[in-house]
Amino acid sequence: MTLATTKLGQTGLTVSRLCLGTMTFGFQTDEETSRQILDSAAEYRRGDSLR
């Protein structure tokens, strides 16, 4: 699997097109659920799971 990337404006930085937003962690999402989301994202990144 190849990770799709794009240039970030005129900064010269290359970033992933896929992003995991965590802004609600701790406010709308409790710690247990937040950890489950992060674990799933890590598994996906390693290619272990396609949930």
PyMOL commands that set and color helices and strands:
alter all, ss='L'
color gray80, all
select helices_A, chain A and resi 31-46
alter helices_A, ss='H'
color red, helices_A
select strands_A, chain A and resi 5-7+14-16
alter strands_A, ss='S'
color yellow, strands_A
deselect
rebuild
show_as cartoon
